[in-house]
């Protein structure tokens, strides 16, 4: 059973082109909340992105919201990874060469949402190879719903 799920924001839960949540985001967040699995949202951006989270009313599903204006790196995520439960933390993102690579380097499990802009961005090293590959948030919901 996952102890924590870390989501990327843009193009994983949120579509920056339409400024709407990606289909299935709310159902997935509701499931995780019902299972008492904490969710951390990490994204690239500033106050504008925090305002989008507020506007879209998903903040109540999130334990922590972090937006950075630098590249995502190990130091951004490290505070959320319990040392003795690394494999019980799941990173969900749309880029194998960004948040998923960081997740692997921290010892977490990774879930690649292979859709949209970065769907053809293939892993180039062992840290970029995801544990799970899905093509929709609905598939992600089933993954966490059935995970033991």
HELIX and SHEET records of a PDB file:
HELIX    1   1 UNK A   25  UNK A   34  1                                  10    
HELIX    2   2 UNK A   47  UNK A   55  1                                   9    
HELIX    3   3 UNK A   59  UNK A   61  5                                   3    
HELIX    4   4 UNK A   74  UNK A   78  1                                   5    
HELIX    5   5 UNK A   83  UNK A   88  5                                   6    
HELIX    6   6 UNK A   99  UNK A  105  1                                   7    
HELIX    7   7 UNK A  116  UNK A  118  5                                   3    
HELIX    8   8 UNK A  126  UNK A  128  5                                   3    
HELIX    9   9 UNK A  137  UNK A  146  1                                  10    
SHEET    1   A 6 UNK A  64  UNK A  68  0                                        
SHEET    2   A 6 UNK A  38  UNK A  44  1                                        
SHEET    3   A 6 UNK A   4  UNK A   8  1                                        
SHEET    4   A 6 UNK A  89  UNK A  93  1                                        
SHEET    5   A 6 UNK A 109  UNK A 113  1                                        
SHEET    6   A 6 UNK A 132  UNK A 134  1                                        
SHEET    1   B 2 UNK A  14  UNK A  15  0                                        
SHEET    2   B 2 UNK A  20  UNK A  21 -1                                        
END                                                                             
